Amino acid sequence: MSDWPKTFKEAFCERYQCPPDQYLRRAFQKCLYRRAVFLAPIIMLVSPAFFQVDMDVIERIGSARSWRELHAELKAFSINSRLRTRPLRSQFRLRVSGNRICKLAELLFGPQKSSSGGR
């Protein structure tokens, strides 16, 4: 089901005027919890796989064309993230935020309609 005229990635790249090959890095930065923004580059140098779950969800939501698809990916991310819980990820919120992803989608596509599955 396609509720949006473009994929999340297409709309993001258009809005932020970035080439598609920069989508993953730029969307990742926008969706991180604020406290993680400054620490992420250091963590990635020390432990490149630390944010792999986050990068995977950013990559997958790039192809979303509806709120339903976006929420399905976020639900899978939430489950996967809990299975890989580490204090740095959970307690210190060194990860992407599902709420920030939803707010970004609202910015790109407008408010979610209640008939699209709900949050």
N, C-alpha and C positions, 0 to 999 in steps of 0.2 A: 504494500500500500504506500503510495507516494503523496504525502500531504504537502511537502515542500517542493518548490520549483527547481531547487538545486540540491546537491548533496551538502552536508555540513562542511566538508572540506572546500568545495567550490565557493560557497557563500563566505566562509572564513577568509579564503585567499582574496576574494573580491573586496571584502570589507577592509582588510588590513593591507591590501596591495602587496601581497607577497606571492612569489612564484610557488607552485605546488610542491616543489622539492624542499621548501622551507616550512611547509605547513606543520609537520610533526614537532619541530623544535619550537616554533612560535606559539602554537596552540598549547603545547606542554607548559610553557612559561606562563601563559595567561590563565591556565587552569590550576596551577599550584596554589596551595595555601600560601598566604603572604609570607609567613615565616620561613617557608621552604625556598622562596625565590633566591635568596642570597646564598643559602647553603647548598643548593642543588649542584652548581658547577663544581664545588669542592668534593661533594659526595660522589659525583660522577667520575671524578679523577681517581678517587680512592677505590670506589666500588662501582664499576660501570653497570653492573646488573641490578643495582639497588632500585632503580626506577623502571625496570623492565615491564612490570605489571601496568604501571601508569602509561608508559609509551604505547603498550599494546592497546589499551582502551582508547587512547587518543587516535591511534591508527584506525581502529574499528569504527569509532563514531564518525570518522571522516566520510564513510560511505552511507551514513544514515540519511534517509529522505523523509523521516516522519518522527513525531514525538514517540510513537510506539517503539520504533527501532532504537531510538536514543535511550529510552528507559530500559529496554531489554539489555542493551550493552552495559548500562550503568548498574543494573541488578547483577549481572554476571561479574562485573568489576568488583562490586561490594563483596560478593561471596568469595571471589578469588583473593581479594585483599585481606579478608579475615583469615583465610587459610594460611596466608603468608605473614601473619601478624608479627611484627617486631616492634619493640618499644619506640624506636625512632619513627616508624611509619604511623603507628596508632596514637601514642601519647603525645608525641611532639608534632604530629601532623605533617610529616615530611613526605607528602604525596599530593596527588591531584585531588581536587574537591569536586564531588558530584554536584554540589550546589553551584559551584562556579561554572561547571560545564552547562548546567541548565540555564543559568543567567546569560551565559554567552549565546546559547541557542535562542533565548528570548530576544536578545539583541539582534541576532541575525534574521530571525523569522517572525518575530512578534510573539505576544503572549500565547501560551498554550490554551487551546480550547478544551473545555471540560469533557467533550466527547472523544478526545484522543487517548483516553486511557488513564488520565490522572497521574499525579505525582505521588 
